[in-house]
Amino acid sequence: MTPRVRVQSWRAPELGGVDFLHGTFTTHAFARHTHDTYSIGLLAQGAMSFECRGATHTLRPGVIGLIHPDEVHTGHAETRDGWTYRNFYPDAGLLVGAFVPLGSRADLLPRLPVVIDDPVLFHALVTAHRAFEEHAPSLTRESLMREALTGLVLRHAAKPPPLPTVGQEPQALHLVRTILKDDFARNVTLDELARLAELNPYTLLRAFRRAYGLPPHAYQLQVRLRHAKRFLRGGETVAQAALRAGFTDQSHFGRHFRRTFGVTPGQYRQGVKNVLAL
């Protein structure tokens, strides 16, 4: 059998820098090793086995594998077909940041299971991982990852800490919404918005959703789509409208435009031209 290892590996600058991996392995076997961060594996195909905490564990599609910092572990294929998975390596601060006041140190190390069978959480983590792979806007990438990691701790930590209360941030939220509306095309980050609002990024996510019905990245998307429609009505091409509205990926723009308005940007633009020609 020919060994097969197809791997993409990259580091995202957001969230203090997080390493990501997406790969397929067949005969490769990981030696006993550790990480100085958490390691979260999301199995898509095949099966893999690994030793950790004195036992052998097996991951199958839809199941999450989680290694704590400094835990010794291995990894190898369970079958001849190997396995395909996504993996990323968040530090402890990212997992507990939602539970500490602004400016406090995140010293807590959540104790989590090695194997987690949770389809809702699996989907949230894969969606966040894919956002980094597909070069989604920074605000989207940060928000999806922080929300997914908060869900991981709340749903599966041995003793999940309580979340801080929200509801007393009207001026801060108004400032954030104004930035998203007035500076809609800029690739603003969640950390930047949180600093300006003087809020914990996780608190900002929860409070903004509570106040306006959408998290900041989804609100930003709606604002950008409205401006894109305006640019298309003004006669700009689909590519021009996408870029001016803040979409650097035209396929990303087209997908969200159709999902929201029921037509593609090109169909909308042609419809406007047909009306003007009458």
C-alpha positions as CSV (number, residue, x, y, z in Angstrom):
1,M,0.0,0.0,0.0
2,T,1.4,3.4,-1.0
3,P,1.7,5.8,2.0
4,R,-0.5,8.8,1.6
5,V,-0.2,12.1,3.5
6,R,-2.0,15.1,2.2
7,V,-1.9,18.0,4.6
8,Q,-2.6,21.7,4.7
9,S,-1.2,23.5,7.7
10,W,-1.5,27.2,8.4
11,R,-1.4,29.8,11.2
12,A,-4.1,32.4,11.6
13,P,-3.1,35.8,13.1
14,E,-6.4,36.3,14.9
15,L,-7.0,35.1,18.4
16,G,-3.3,35.6,19.3
17,G,-2.2,33.2,16.6
18,V,-3.7,29.7,16.3
19,D,-2.3,26.8,14.2
20,F,-4.7,24.8,12.0
21,L,-4.4,21.6,10.1
22,H,-6.5,19.7,7.5
23,G,-5.2,16.5,6.2
24,T,-5.6,12.8,5.2
25,F,-3.3,10.2,6.6
26,T,-3.0,6.5,5.9
27,T,0.2,4.8,7.1
28,H,1.5,7.7,9.1
29,A,1.8,7.2,12.8
30,F,2.4,10.1,15.2
31,A,5.2,9.4,17.8
32,R,4.5,10.0,21.5
33,H,4.4,13.8,21.8
34,T,2.8,16.7,23.6
35,H,1.5,20.2,22.8
36,D,1.7,23.4,24.8
37,T,-1.9,24.1,23.8
38,Y,-5.1,22.1,23.5
39,S,-5.4,20.0,20.4
40,I,-8.9,19.6,19.0
41,G,-9.4,17.0,16.2
42,L,-12.6,16.8,14.1
43,L,-12.7,13.5,12.2
44,A,-14.4,13.7,8.8
45,Q,-13.6,10.2,7.3
46,G,-12.1,6.9,8.2
47,A,-11.0,6.1,11.8
48,M,-8.0,6.9,13.9
49,S,-6.8,5.5,17.2
50,F,-4.6,7.2,19.8
51,E,-3.2,6.6,23.3
52,C,-3.9,9.2,25.9
53,R,-4.4,9.1,29.7
54,G,-3.4,5.5,29.9
55,A,-6.0,4.2,27.5
56,T,-6.5,3.7,23.7
57,H,-9.3,5.8,22.1
58,T,-10.8,5.6,18.6
59,L,-12.3,8.5,16.7
60,R,-14.8,8.0,13.9
61,P,-16.6,10.6,11.7
62,G,-18.5,13.2,13.6
63,V,-16.6,12.6,16.9
64,I,-14.3,15.2,18.5
65,G,-10.9,14.2,20.0
66,L,-9.5,16.6,22.6
67,I,-6.0,16.6,24.1
68,H,-5.0,18.9,27.0
69,P,-1.8,20.8,27.1
70,D,1.2,18.7,28.0
71,E,-0.7,15.4,27.7
72,V,1.4,12.7,26.1
73,H,-0.4,11.0,23.2
74,T,0.0,9.2,19.9
75,G,-2.0,8.7,16.7
76,H,-2.4,6.2,13.9
77,A,-4.9,4.8,11.4
78,E,-7.4,2.4,12.7
79,T,-8.0,0.9,9.2
80,R,-6.2,0.6,5.9
81,D,-8.2,3.5,4.6
82,G,-6.6,5.9,7.1
83,W,-8.4,9.0,8.2
84,T,-9.2,12.6,7.3
85,Y,-9.6,15.3,9.9
86,R,-9.4,18.9,10.8
87,N,-7.3,19.9,13.8
88,F,-6.5,23.2,15.6
89,Y,-4.6,24.2,18.6
90,P,-6.1,26.9,20.9
91,D,-4.4,28.0,24.1
92,A,-6.1,27.8,27.4
93,G,-6.9,31.5,27.4
94,L,-9.2,31.1,24.4
95,L,-11.2,28.3,26.1
96,V,-11.8,30.3,29.3
97,G,-11.8,33.8,28.0
98,A,-15.6,33.9,28.0
99,F,-15.7,33.3,31.8
100,V,-13.2,35.9,33.1
101,P,-13.8,39.6,33.6
102,L,-12.0,42.1,31.2
103,G,-8.4,42.4,32.1
104,S,-8.3,39.3,34.3
105,R,-5.8,36.5,33.8
106,A,-7.3,33.3,32.3
107,D,-5.5,30.8,34.6
108,L,-8.3,28.2,34.7
109,L,-7.6,25.0,32.7
110,P,-11.0,23.4,31.9
111,R,-10.9,19.6,32.4
112,L,-12.6,18.0,29.3
113,P,-13.2,14.5,28.0
114,V,-10.7,12.9,25.6
115,V,-13.5,11.9,23.2
116,I,-16.7,13.9,22.8
117,D,-19.7,12.7,20.8
118,D,-21.7,15.9,20.3
119,P,-23.1,16.6,16.7
120,V,-24.1,20.2,17.5
121,L,-20.7,21.1,18.9
122,F,-18.9,19.2,16.1
123,H,-20.8,21.2,13.5
124,A,-19.9,24.5,15.3
125,L,-16.2,23.6,15.5
126,V,-16.0,22.5,11.8
127,T,-17.8,25.7,10.7
128,A,-15.3,27.8,12.6
129,H,-12.4,25.8,11.3
130,R,-13.7,26.1,7.7
131,A,-14.1,29.9,8.1
132,F,-10.3,30.1,8.7
133,E,-9.6,27.8,5.8
134,E,-11.8,29.7,3.4
135,H,-10.5,33.2,4.3
136,A,-13.8,34.5,5.7
137,P,-13.7,38.0,7.2
138,S,-11.7,38.3,10.4
139,L,-14.8,39.3,12.4
140,T,-16.6,36.1,11.2
141,R,-13.6,33.9,11.9
142,E,-13.0,35.2,15.4
143,S,-16.7,35.2,16.4
144,L,-17.4,31.6,15.2
145,M,-14.3,30.2,16.9
146,R,-15.0,32.0,20.2
147,E,-18.6,30.9,20.3
148,A,-17.7,27.3,19.5
149,L,-15.1,27.2,22.2
150,T,-17.4,28.7,24.7
151,G,-20.0,26.0,23.9
152,L,-17.3,23.3,24.3
153,V,-16.5,24.4,27.9
154,L,-20.2,25.0,28.8
155,R,-21.3,21.6,27.5
156,H,-18.5,19.4,28.4
157,A,-16.2,20.8,31.1
158,A,-16.2,18.8,34.4
159,K,-17.1,22.0,36.3
160,P,-18.1,24.7,33.8
161,P,-17.6,28.2,35.3
162,P,-20.6,30.6,35.1
163,L,-20.8,33.1,32.3
164,P,-20.8,36.8,33.4
165,T,-24.1,38.5,33.1
166,V,-24.8,40.9,30.2
167,G,-27.3,43.7,29.8
168,Q,-25.7,46.9,30.9
169,E,-23.7,47.8,27.8
170,P,-26.0,50.1,25.7
171,Q,-23.5,52.8,24.9
172,A,-20.7,50.2,24.1
173,L,-23.1,48.3,21.8
174,H,-24.2,51.4,20.1
175,L,-20.6,52.3,19.4
176,V,-19.9,48.9,17.9
177,R,-23.0,49.0,15.7
178,T,-22.1,52.5,14.4
179,I,-18.6,51.2,13.4
180,L,-20.1,48.2,11.6
181,K,-22.6,50.5,9.7
182,D,-20.2,53.4,8.9
183,D,-17.0,51.5,8.2
184,F,-18.7,48.5,6.7
185,A,-16.1,47.6,4.1
186,R,-13.1,47.4,6.5
187,N,-11.9,44.1,7.8
188,V,-12.5,45.0,11.4
189,T,-11.7,42.3,14.0
190,L,-13.7,41.3,17.1
191,D,-10.7,42.1,19.3
192,E,-10.6,45.6,17.9
193,L,-14.3,46.1,18.5
194,A,-14.0,44.7,22.0
195,R,-11.1,47.1,22.9
196,L,-13.1,50.1,21.6
197,A,-16.1,49.0,23.6
198,E,-14.0,48.1,26.6
199,L,-15.7,44.7,26.8
200,N,-14.5,41.1,26.9
201,P,-14.8,39.9,23.3
202,Y,-17.1,37.0,24.5
203,T,-19.2,39.4,26.4
204,L,-19.5,41.6,23.4
205,L,-20.7,38.7,21.3
206,R,-23.4,37.7,23.8
207,A,-24.6,41.3,24.5
208,F,-24.7,42.3,20.9
209,R,-26.7,39.3,19.9
210,R,-29.1,40.0,22.8
211,A,-29.5,43.6,21.8
212,Y,-29.8,43.3,18.0
213,G,-30.8,39.7,17.3
214,L,-27.5,38.9,15.5
215,P,-23.9,38.6,16.5
216,P,-21.6,41.3,15.1
217,H,-20.3,39.3,12.2
218,A,-23.8,38.5,11.0
219,Y,-24.9,42.1,11.4
220,Q,-21.8,43.2,9.4
221,L,-22.8,40.8,6.6
222,Q,-26.3,42.2,6.4
223,V,-25.0,45.8,6.2
224,R,-22.5,44.8,3.4
225,L,-25.2,43.0,1.4
226,R,-27.5,46.1,1.6
227,H,-24.7,48.3,0.3
228,A,-23.9,45.7,-2.4
229,K,-27.5,45.9,-3.7
230,R,-27.2,49.7,-3.8
231,F,-24.0,49.5,-5.8
232,L,-25.6,47.0,-8.2
233,R,-28.5,49.4,-8.7
234,G,-26.1,52.1,-9.4
235,G,-24.7,50.2,-12.4
236,E,-21.5,48.7,-10.9
237,T,-20.5,45.2,-12.0
238,V,-20.8,42.3,-9.6
239,A,-17.1,42.3,-8.9
240,Q,-17.0,46.1,-8.3
241,A,-20.1,45.9,-6.0
242,A,-18.6,43.0,-4.0
243,L,-15.3,44.7,-3.5
244,R,-16.7,48.1,-2.5
245,A,-19.1,46.4,0.0
246,G,-16.2,44.6,1.7
247,F,-16.3,41.1,0.1
248,T,-12.8,40.0,-1.0
249,D,-14.1,36.6,-2.1
250,Q,-16.7,36.9,-4.9
251,S,-18.0,33.4,-4.4
252,H,-18.5,34.2,-0.7
253,F,-20.4,37.3,-1.8
254,G,-22.6,35.4,-4.3
255,R,-23.4,32.6,-1.9
256,H,-24.6,35.0,0.9
257,F,-26.4,37.3,-1.6
258,R,-28.5,34.4,-3.0
259,R,-29.1,32.9,0.5
260,T,-30.5,36.3,1.7
261,F,-32.3,37.7,-1.3
262,G,-33.2,34.5,-3.3
263,V,-31.3,35.6,-6.5
264,T,-27.7,35.8,-7.5
265,P,-26.0,39.3,-7.7
266,G,-25.9,38.9,-11.5
267,Q,-29.7,38.2,-11.7
268,Y,-30.4,41.1,-9.4
269,R,-28.3,43.5,-11.5
270,Q,-29.9,42.3,-14.8
271,G,-33.4,42.7,-13.2
272,V,-32.6,46.3,-12.4
273,K,-31.4,46.9,-15.9
274,N,-34.5,45.4,-17.4
275,V,-36.7,47.7,-15.3
276,L,-34.8,50.8,-16.2
277,A,-35.1,49.9,-19.9
278,L,-38.9,49.8,-19.8
